[in-house]
Amino acid sequence: MSKELVESDPKGQHLPPLIKLALELGPLGLFFLANTRPGLFAPLMQPLVPASILAGGQAGIFTATAVFMLATLVALAIHYRLVGKLPIMPLVSGIVVLVFGTLTLVLHDELFIKLKPTIVNALFGSVLLGGLLFGKSLLGFVLDSVFELDAEGWRKLTLRWGLFFFFLALLNEVVWRTQTTDFWVNFKVFGVMPITLAFALAQTPLIMRHSPATDEGTKS
């Protein structure tokens, strides 16, 4: 009996991996650079953000927030222009960036942009684990995956990613509550991304075991 196959979006268009990575990392890189060197970006942001927000002791994080919001919008626009659709994860994350970034700038409180990773990761973790409770493996749609797995493989991978998203949410809470803003920004860029990449690579054996291509190669 053949295994049930689940495919995230077999007929949809997907970005090449390098372009997808660039669109995901680009806004984060600019976020880090603007926090480190706000003076480089303040002239560009002044037409959009009051000058008073971009000055003072919190100029770095406020400038970085404004740059992050703009860069996120540009990345989403490029993604849509290239493939004619917006994947769930970048879209939801982008909406939260805009909402909490706006709260950060309007209320002059960096707390909101620091909460963004917690909320996004907890949301995706809840969606993935909640879907499993109803017998649905939603990981392929959340991550815009292009590979195929059997049903058992999707369930296992969804469970792992759901728990991992909650781990990231908890980790963000620990870091921003116990460390400086600059440390949090650095960790967001140079800590979370390597951790996520390492976790994703660690799932390769599971993906290989439950890939229909692997099964066919074993049987032949």
QUIKALIN-V347197 format. One record per pair of residues at least 24 apart in sequence whose ideal C-beta (glycine too) atoms are under 6 Angstrom apart, sorted by sequence separation. I is the first residue (numbers start at 1). J is the second residue. D is the distance in whole Angstrom. If there is no record, write none. Layout:
I:J:D + I:J:D
This chain:
96:120:5 + 35:60:4 + 38:63:4 + 72:97:5 + 35:61:6 + 41:67:5 + 132:158:6 + 93:120:5 + 69:97:6 + 34:63:5 + 35:64:4 + 69:98:6 + 34:64:4 + 128:158:5 + 69:101:4 + 31:64:5 + 34:67:4 + 128:161:6 + 129:162:4 + 128:162:3 + 164:199:6 + 65:101:5 + 30:67:5 + 31:68:4 + 125:162:5 + 65:104:5 + 125:165:3 + 27:68:6 + 30:71:5 + 124:165:5 + 125:166:4 + 27:71:4 + 121:165:5 + 27:72:5 + 121:168:4 + 122:169:4 + 27:75:6 + 65:113:5 + 121:169:4 + 26:75:6 + 61:110:5 + 156:206:6 + 118:169:5 + 23:75:4 + 53:105:6 + 88:141:6 + 89:142:5 + 88:142:5 + 118:172:5 + 117:172:4 + 118:173:6 + 23:79:6 + 87:144:4 + 153:210:3 + 150:210:5 + 149:210:5 + 114:176:4 + 148:212:6 + 15:83:6 + 13:83:4 + 61:181:5 + 8:140:3 + 14:146:5 + 8:141:6 + 8:145:4 + 7:148:5 + 5:148:6 + 6:151:6 + 3:150:4 + 4:151:4 + 6:154:5 + 35:185:5 + 32:185:6 + 32:189:4 + 28:189:5 + 5:212:6
